[in-house]
């Protein structure tokens, strides 16, 4: 399998996994909103207020998770698989003495036929390490 085909497959796999998470969180928010509507119809005193407060907190947390997922999707959409460079960058497929790395988002290990890859997110700290060692043939994480 060519490097380009591997990267295309990895990018598609990443997007599918993130979209699954997105749908799950959206469904959770819909369920919370429905529960909030039901709780509004009830008037059971303190228990009612506590239940509403807990549902509202769950709604806020799910909303924050949705924003994180949307940011991750933005990163995925920035990946240009046709870009070539002399250094590692977003969308690079890097082979090292420690394994194969697709520099994209952190999703853990993905296995393809004849390939085991670690999906790796470039943060500011590790980006400096990767760029500093970009001209070397081997990387040490």
N, C-alpha and C positions, 0 to 999 in steps of 0.2 A: 504494500500500500504506500503510495507516495506521501510525502510530507504535507502537501496541499490537501489531499484527501483526508488524511488523519486530522488536520486542523479543522476542516469543514465538519467532519463527524463530531469532533470534540465540541465545537461551537454549537452545533445543533443539539447535542446532548445537554450542554450547559443550559441552553435556552429552554429546553423541554422541562428540565428539573426545576428551574426557577419559575416557569409558568405554572407548574403543578403547585408549588408553594403559594404562588399568588392566588390561585383559585381557592385553595384551602383557606387562606386568610380571609378572602372575600366572603366565602360561605360562612365562616365563623362570625364575621361582622353582621351579615344578614340575620343569622340566628340570634345574636345579641340584640339587634334592633327589634326583632320580633318579640323577644323576651321583655325588652323595655316597654314595648307597647302593651303587652299583657300585664306587666307590673303596674302600669299607669291605671289600668281599669280596676285594680284591686286597691283596697284601702284598709290594710291590716295593721296600721299603726307603725311602731318602731321596726318590726320585722320587714314591713313594706319598704321603709326608707333604707334599711341596711341592704336589702336585696337590690334595690335600684342603684345604690352607691357602688356595690360590687359589680353590677353589670356595666355601669358607666366606666369603672376602672378597667374592666376587661375590654371594653370598646376602645378606650384610649390606647391600651397596650397593643391591641390588634391593629389599630391605625398606625402606630409607630412601626410595627413590623411590616406593614404594607409599604410604608415610605422606604424602609431599608431594602425591600425587594425591588421597588421601582428604581432605586439608585443602582442596584446590582444589574438590572436590565439595561440601564443607561451605559454602564461600563461594557457590557457585552456588545451593545450596538456600536460602540466606538472601535471595536476590534476590526482592523483591516487585514485580511488574510493575504492580500496580494503585496503588501508592503515588504520590501527587503531592506535589510540594514546590516551594518557591521557589528551592532551591539544588540543585546537582548532588549525586547520591548513588548508592550502589550500585544498579545497574539503570537508571540514567538513560541516555537517548539524547540526546547533546549535539551540536548542529551549531555549528561554529565556522568562523572564517576559515581554519583549518588543516585542516579536514576534519570528518568525522562520527565520533563516538566513542561506543561503548557501554561504559559503566563497569561492568566485571564482572571478568573474568580476562584475563590477557595471552595471547592466541592469535595475534596478528598481524592481518593484513588479511583481511576476509571480504567477498566481493562478492555482493550481491543485485541483482535486476533494478532498474536505475536508482539503485542505492545502492552506495557503497563505504564500508565502515566499518572502523575500527580498534578491535579489542577490547582494552580498556585496563584494567589493574589499578590500583586506588587504593592506593598505599602511603602511609605516614605523610607523607613529604615532598611528593609531588605532590597528596595530598589537601588539604593546607594551601593550595597554589596554587589548586586548583580551587574550594575553598570561599571563599577570599578574593576571587576574581573571579566568584563565582557570580551576583551581581546584574547583571553586565555582559552584553551581548549577544554579545561576542566574547571568545575566550580566546586567550592567547598562551603556548604551551608552549616 
